[in-house]
Amino acid sequence: MSKTDFDNIGQSLAEEAEVSAGQMFGKPCLKVSSKAFAAFYKEEMVFKIGFDAVAPLLIKYSGSQKWDPSGKNRAMKDWLQVPADYKEDWPELAKQALAYVSGKS
């Protein structure tokens, strides 16, 4: 079900901006101007929202974590992985990530 949510978010954002689907590290992602801002990973969504925004959201979303796609304890500082328990917030987080990557945050 979560992959469907990811796809729906991508379609919704594509209606508002030049968002396209793609791949990043072999994972499905959403891009704007060829820059990834969201991805689907292990039934969760990840968002590039910026280093300063990650810390407070780690507290807000229990079980969230900095995204480590390599699995080698090398988390990406600007990315937050949010569990499916919070999928109702995924669309807003995706908009926040889109704004961050687009330089509008």
C-alpha positions, -999 to +999 in steps of 0.1 A: +000+000+000+028+025+008+043+023-028+008+034-040+009+063-016+044+072-030+031+070-066+000+092-057+022+118-041+044+119-072+014+123-095-001+150-073+032+170-073+036+166-110+004+185-115+019+215-096+056+214-107+079+197-132+082+166-110+093+134-127+098+098-115+133+083-116+158+061-098+184+070-071+207+043-058+183+018-075+153+031-055+122+048-070+125+086-065+109+119-074+130+145-091+127+182-100+153+196-125+170+162-123+176+166-086+160+139-063+139+152-034+120+121-023+124+084-026+107+051-016+129+028+005+119-003+026+082+006+026+090+041+039+095+075+022+126+095+025+128+133+020+156+157+013+146+185+036+179+199+048+202+194+077+185+219+100+150+204+094+160+168+101+167+170+139+133+183+150+115+158+127+135+129+141+118+138+174+083+144+159+082+111+139+091+082+162+110+056+144+123+080+117+160+082+110+186+099+089+186+080+056+215+055+051+208+039+017+242+021+018+234+004+052+270+011+062+263+037+089+269+066+065+236+085+068+230+113+044+228+145+064+200+163+045+177+132+042+150+119+066+135+084+064+099+085+077+080+053+085+047+044+069+030+050+103+031+087+093+021+083+057-006+109+062+022+135+066+042+122+035+025+146+011+034+177+032+069+164+037+072+159+000+062+195-007+087+206+019+114+186+002+104+199-032+107+234-019+141+227-003+156+212-035+140+239-056+156+266-034+123+279-022+125+269+014 
